[in-house]
Amino acid sequence: MNEPIVASTLLRLSLLLFCTMAFVQSPNAEDAVSTDLLAPIEELVRNGKPYYAGVLARRLGQGLAAEGRYMEAIQSLKRSAELLQGDDSALLTTRQLIARTYSNANMAKKAEQEWLSILEEYGSDSDYDRTVRRRNWFGLGEHFLKSGYLDRAEIAYRNVVEVMEIAENFDFYSEGSLNRLIQLYEGKKSFSKATDMAKLLVQGIEHVNNKTKGEEKEKLLESLATLVRLARISDRDQEAEIASRRIVEVQAEFNPDKRI
């Protein structure tokens, strides 16, 4: 099977998905249409293209989930996982989508099991596994937060921060977790803990800002302002003063018209 045929199959799947979303759906109609949508995927399998089939099944699952058709989405995503067994990265992405879809479908126990299953499989100290763990602890934290389990969410987010260890490992999931922890601790009136998280957030964003030569300046200023506010509430005046001075330095550093 050549690439033009794969592209043709992708086009047919996209058209079928578009037509499906255009109709007013009843439960029975959803089941019938879902079978039709799986047909091009199985055609790819029969023609020896399991990877393409797996990617298409994942795309179908995402589309169904966006429409709130969660059980069909999970069915399609599980089929994607079966087809992507030979590609660890693609399989991991699909499994994360399964976990999120369970969460969105309010199937809390299954979502938690899926996240924890992934975490168990990526337990080494390799940089890749540590990145995967940050991503998945964050996903589990988001699930717990959505479900109202704030204490569990806090533990999950703190695990992201612990895996991060140093500012050089700061990423989207570390940033998101630190922001969530600040919000959770503020909600608990644990302002000193919130200040600790704000300091880590500043350190991480500062590292990224230096690495990108100022692309994160606005985010850095915002995080510094948060640190100043929380440090003052916590009576950590010296830290508030240091952060305030840093705000002035950052503003001057990236303003070419400013002279110190």
PyMOL commands that set and color helices and strands:
alter all, ss='L'
color gray80, all
select helices_A, chain A and resi 3-22+27-46+50-66+70-83+88-104+108-121+127-147+150-164+167-169+172-187+191-211+217-233+237-253
alter helices_A, ss='H'
color red, helices_A
deselect
rebuild
show_as cartoon
